[in-house]
């Protein structure tokens, strides 16, 4: 079992169960031209054009021309929603067959059959599920990795879990691992599983027993233990710009199987819908561009809500302009906005709330899921150097010290303190009794250090669609 430092599990209400609901066909799809990693600025269709499923709508020229594919047949509308490609008159037509373009001949000549398979993954939308484990960027599809990490853990609250995606698709998963091995030469593949002894975990281990080229790694079931950067460091795989570490989650291996076994485009995702404001938290089978309003309608309670793209700690609030699911969305978290102040809240014993410092009356209760809101439950105060952020940090940095360095504009010292190692898990901000947004400070400092100390260019926000 890998020894993972730090981490902390947060029990919250609204965690989606293992059930999977298939969403009905929408009247229209609104595909965002931007997501966390991608910006599809090279639009390949015209307004009013009819497209088939799997047809390329746009490409991201800064990310190896990864394509934005049409999930369904329909008619293109470029000006219906700003920052989106809208598909109207949706029909369930046959998918566009895969045809290699003229560039495939050069790939076949230079890299052989393995290169052709990688090129096919890129064209069918499966490569977008790959990550550079250290930087979370899209790796070079034609590069040689140090190793490949496949993580079956998604421990962030309200994000689609790996076990839900594996159920009833274990054969597709193992077939995807075989395809993954065919892309490599002698590079190792590490399959990361939680250190548990459930019936399904035993079934997975038994199924993989004959795969000698898969190195099984077990980690504690503690957030953010399944994060690719944490796993890469735990395995001793150093960051090398010329030779990255590939990382995938369960959905990536399944997409790889779909592309190479069936030659079909990867236009479906499993998305979680959870949070205290959701009536029946559930996992949804959806496609990019599915209207967010249609997903939330009749599934949430209340009017004053905050919708987050991703987990509750590391996700980002959805922009008001966002109308459909992005190609990278793994979950929607819905929290009630806190609009009324609690009378004399500072003197209440807190039997209904939890704290890392164990200073509430809930310490006398058994573990229970807490109802989270957007309330701060206090006000911002100066750092008291309690060390809680250092205890939970999974990458062995000291956020409270870096916070003080940044306050004094000592960027060089903050860089030497390991600011670049922060993975944005959000635990330091969550446990901070002074309500300091430590995680946000560290992420912002990473960009400032790249720009001011190393001369890296920052993309113009006006050029990135919402």
N, C-alpha and C positions, 0 to 999 in steps of 0.2 A: 504494500500500500504506500502510495506517495505521501510524504509528509508535507502538507500544505499549511503555510503559516497564516495566522490571522483568520479573518472571516467571521461571519456572524449571521445566524438565521433569524429572520424577522417573521413573526406569525401575524398575518393580516387577514381580515375578512375579505371574502370575495375571490378566493382562489378557485380557478376553473377546475372542474373535475376531469375524469377521463373520457367523458362522452364527447362525441364528435358530431356536429350538425352540418349538413350540407346546405349552403345558402341557395335560394331559388335564383333562377336566371334574372338578371337585372334588365331594366328598360334601356339603360345607357351605362357606359363605363367612362370614368374620368381618370385617365392615367397621368399621374404627376410626372413632370419632366425632371424632377430632382428627388433624390433620396439621401440617405445618410452619406453614402460614398459616391453616388453617381450623379452626373448632370448631363442629361440627354439633349445636347444643344444642336446636334446634327440631325434635323428632322428630314425624314426620307419619304414623306407622303404629302399629298396636296389636299387642300380643303375640298370636301365633297367626294373624295376618292373612296371607292369600295375596296375593302381589304378582307383577306381570309385569315383564319386563325394561324398564328405562328409567323405571320408576315412582319417584316421589320418596319416599325413606325419611326424610330429614331435611334441614334447611336451616341455613345459618349466618347468623343475623340481623345480625351485625356486618360481613358481607362481601357486601352487596347480595343477600342471600338466595340465595347460590349453593347448588345442591342436591347432596345425596348420592343418587345414582341406584342402583337395583337392577341389577347386571350380568346377573342371571339370574332366572328365575321361581323362586319358592320360598315357604316359610312362615317368617314372621318370629318370631324369638325375641329378646326384649329383655334377658332376664336370664341367658342362657346364658354369656356372657363379659362381664365388667365393662368398660365403656367401649367396647363394640362393639354393632353390630346384626348378629345372626347370621341367615343364611338357610339353612334346612334343606330337605330334600326337593327338591333342585335339579333343575330340568328346563329344557330348551332350548326354551322356548315362543317364539312370535313376539313381537317387541318392541312395547312400548306405543306406538301412533301418537302423533305430536305434535299437541296441541290447544292453541292459545293460550288463556289464561284471560282474565278480564274486564279485567285491567290492560293487556292488549295493545291494547285500543281507545284508551286514553289515549296510549300510546306512538305508535300510528299517527297519531293526530291531531296530536301535538306534534312528532314527529320524522320522519314519513313512512316510506318503505320502508326506508331505512338503519336507522332506529330499530327497526323490526320485525325486521330481520335480527339486530341486536344482542340484542334480547330473546329471539330464538330460540336464539342461542348460549348465553345464560344458562340457558335452560330445558333445553337438551339437554346440559349439562355441558361445553361447549367453552370457556366463558369462564374456567374455572378454569385454563386453560393460559396466560392472559395475565398479564403482570407489569408493574408500574411499574418501569421499567429502573433508576431510581435507588434506590428503597427496597425492591424485590422484593415489595411489597404487591400486592393485587389492585386494578387500576385501575377507575375508575367506568365501567361499560359504556355509559353515556349521556353521557360527557364527550367533549370535543374534545382530542385529543392534539397535542403539538408535532410528533411524528414517530413512526414505527414502526420498530423494529429487529428484524429476523429473523436470529437467529444459528444457523448450521448447525454450530457448534463446541460440543462438550462435551468439554473436555480434562481434566476431573477424573478421576483414576484410578478405574476400576471403575464409571463411570456410563455409561448407555446413550449410544452415540455417534450423532451426527447422520447420518454416512454410512451406518450400518447401517439406519437408519430410512428413508433416502432411496432405497436400492436397491430396484428394482422398483416404486417408488411415486412416481417423478418426475412423472408426469402428474398424479397427485393433488396433489402439492405445488404445481405451477404453477397448477392450478385453484384451490387454496386461496389462493394469492397474488392471483388475480383476485377472489376473494370478499373478501379483505382490503381490496383497493383500493376495492371497492364500499361499504365501511363509512365511507370517508373522503371529504373534499372535495378539498383541494389539499395535504394533508399528505404529506411525502415518506416513502417506504418504503426503508429501507437493508437490503440483503441482505448478510450478512457471511459470507465464505468463507475457508478457509485459503489461504495463499500457497503453493500447491503446483501441480505440473503433471502430475497423474495423468490417466489416461484418463477416469475418472469425473468429475473436476473439469472437464475440457474439455467433456464432454458436458453438464454442468449449465450452464456458461457459454454454450454454443451454444444450448441450449434457451431460455435467458432473454434471448437477444440481441434478440428482438422486443418485449420488455417495457420500453419507454422510461421508464415511471414507476418502475421498480425501479433504485435506485442500488447498483451492485455495489461492495462494499468488501472488500479483502483484508487479512488480518492474519497476522502470523507464527504458526506452529504452536507456540505456547509458552503453557503454563498460567500464568495464567487468562485468556488472550487472548479467549476467547469469552464471558466474563462480561458480562452486559448493562450493568452499571454502568460497567465499564471502557470498553465501546464507546460508551456515551452521552457520557462525558467526552471520549473521543478524537474524537468527532464534533462537539464543541462544543455539545452540547445540555444546557443548565443545568437544574438541579432547580427546578421551579416547582410549588407546591402546587395552583394553579388550572389547570394545563395540563401533565399528566404526559407522559412518553415511554413509549409502549407497547413491550413487549418480548415476543417469542415465540421458542421453539425449534422445531425441525423438527416435533416431535410436536404442537405447537400449531397449526401451519398444516395438518397432516393432519387434526386434529380439527375445525378450521374447515371444511374441505372435506366431511368426513363429515356434519356438522350441516346445512350449507346446501345441499349437493348431494343427499344421500340422506335428509335429515330424520330421521336416526337418532341415538340417544344415544351419547355418547362414553364407553364403559365398558371400553375395552381400552387397555392401555399396553405399551410395549416396556421391559422391565426387565432390567438387566444383573445377572449373578451372577458375581462375581470375587473375587480375593484368593488369597494363598498357600495357604490351607486348602481351596480348591475344586479338585476333581480335574480337571474339564474346564470351565474358565470359558466362559460362553456368554451370549447374549442370549435372553431369554424373552418370549414373547407371553403376557401374563397379564392378569387383571382385578383391580380393587380387591377386597380381602377374601380373596384366595387365601391358603390357609393357609401360613404361613412354614415350619412344620415339614415340610410336604409338599414344599416347594421344596428345602429343605436335605437332606432324607432321601436317602441314597445318593449325594449329590453332594459331600459334604465329608468330610475326614479329621480324626480327632481328636475328643476330648470337650471339652477346655478351649478354647472358641472365643469370640471376641467378634464379634457381628454388628452391622454399622453400616448405618444407613439413609442412603445417599448415598455420596459419595466418601470416600477414606481421610483426606483432609486437612480437609475441611469438613463431613463427615457427623457424625451423632450416633448414639451407641450405642442400639440398640433397647431400649426398656423391657421388663422381664420380662413385663409384662402384655400386650404386643402379640402378637396371634395371627394377624393377616392384613395384607396389603399395604395401605398407605394410598393415598388417591386421588392423592397427589403423589409416590409413590415412583418414583425413576428408576434405582435400583440398590441391590443388597445387596452389601456388602463383608464378607468373612469372614476374620478374622485369628486365628492361633493365639495363645493367651495364653502369655506367657513365664513359666514356673513355676520354672525352675532358673537360678541365677546362673552366669555363665561364669567358670570358674577363671582368675584372672590376666588377665581380659579387657582391662585397661588397658595391658598390655604387648604385646598381640598386634598384629601389623602390619596386620591388617584387609584382607586380600586379598579377602574375601567381602562387604565392605560399602562403601558409597559415602558421601561427605561433600561438602557444598558447599565446605568449606574445603580440599579436596584434601589432607587430612593422613593419609590411610590408604594402605596399600600398593596398593590397587586403582587408584591413579593410574597405575601401571605397566601396567595391563591395558587392553584395549579395553573400550568401553562394554558393560555387561551388566545384565540385570534383577536387582534385589536382592530377596531374600526378606525381607519385612517382618514383624515381630511387634509385640506390644504393649510390648516392652522399651524402657526409656529409654536403655540403653547408657551408663550413667553416673549421676550424681546432680546435683540442682539446685545451681547456684552463682550468685553475684551477677553482674550484667551486666558484661561486660568492654568494652563500647562498641566492638565489632569493626566494626559497621556493616553486617553481612551482611543483617540484616532490612530495612534501608533500601535496600540494593541490589536486593533481589528484590521489594519492595513495588510493586504495579502502580498504586497511587493516590498515590504521591509523599508519603507521610507517613514519620515517623521513629519507628517503634515503640519503639526503645530509649530515646528521650528521653521519650516519653509514659509508658512504664513507670516512669520515675523520678518524673515528675510525679504519677502515681497513687499511688505509694508514699508521697509526702508529702501526699496528699489535696488536691492543687491541681487541683480539677475545672475551674475557670474557665480556667486556663492550658492544661490538657489539651484542653479544647474548642477553644480558639483554635489549638491545634496540629493540628487536623484529625481528631480522633478519630472524628467522624461520617462521614468518608470511608471508613473501613475496611469492606471487603466480606466479611470473614471467610474469605478464601481459604486461610488456614492456613500460608502459606509462611514467615512470620516465625517461627512456632513450630518449623517443620521445620528451618530452617537455623541456629537459635540454638545455639551450642556450649555455652551455660550451661543448656540444658534449661528455659528459662523459657517458660511457656504464654502467650506474648504475645498471640496471637489471642484466646484466651479472656478475657484481661484487657481488651482493647479492646472486645469485644462487650459484656461486662458493664459497662464504663464508659459505653458509649453509653446503656444503659438507666438507669444511675445519673444521668447528666447530664440525661436527659429527665425523670426523676422529681424530682430534688432541685433542679435549676436552672430547669426550665421547668414544673414542676408537673404533668407528664403522669401519668395513672393507669396503674398496672400491673395486668393481670388477675390475679385470684386463682387460683393454681395448682390449688386444690381444685375450681374450677369447670371446669377443662379436663380432658377425659377423656384417658387415656393412649393 
